Amino acid sequence: MIEVECHISIKKNGYSFLSTTKTELLNEIMHCGSLSGAAKKLKISYQHAWTMIVEMNRLAPSPLVIMQRGGINGGGTEISSYGRRILKEYKLIEAQVNKLVDQINVEMNL
């Protein structure tokens, strides 16, 4: 059986704005409210997760992620309303692409 796979990468000015890994990170941040918790869950380093967030926020017209550094009460990380909207749009694109890929896979294996 032959199978086509597709991974979506959205670029802005030649830089990776959104990808599967970045959207997984955003989803995990929404789920646990912590960048370190999200990084652990995805088995990536905190520094790598931090770098991805900084890059997405730099490329976006408005921050996708709001980070509060630790202090007396500890830090926190949350997805902004703009970040939630972008994540929803990415999922819509992903669903459309996956539907097309499924059709291609059916046709290739007839």
C-alpha positions, 0 to 999 in steps of 0.5 A, spaced: 500 500 500 502 506 498 500 512 502 501 520 502 503 524 508 502 531 508 505 536 514 503 543 513 508 549 514 506 556 514 511 561 513 511 568 513 517 572 510 521 566 509 520 564 516 516 558 519 510 561 522 506 555 524 508 548 523 505 541 526 510 542 532 508 549 533 501 548 533 502 542 538 506 546 543 500 551 543 495 546 544 499 543 550 500 550 553 493 551 552 492 544 556 497 545 562 498 553 562 505 552 562 511 552 557 515 547 561 509 543 562 508 543 555 515 542 553 516 536 558 509 533 555 512 534 548 519 531 550 522 537 547 527 542 551 524 548 555 529 552 551 527 549 544 520 551 546 521 558 548 525 559 542 519 557 538 514 561 542 519 567 541 519 566 533 512 565 533 510 572 537 516 575 533 512 574 526 505 575 528 502 582 528 500 580 535 503 575 540 500 568 540 503 566 547 503 571 553 508 569 558 509 571 565 516 569 568 516 566 575 516 570 581 514 569 588 507 566 585 511 563 579 510 564 572 505 562 567 504 561 560 497 562 556 495 563 549 492 569 547 485 570 543 489 571 537 493 565 538 487 561 539 484 564 532 490 562 529 490 555 532 483 554 529 485 557 522 490 552 522 486 546 524 481 548 519 487 548 513 489 541 516 482 538 516 482 540 508 489 538 506 487 531 510 481 530 506 485 531 500 490 527 502 485 521 504 482 522 497 489 521 493 491 515 498 484 512 496 485 513 488 493 511 489 491 504 491 485 502 487 
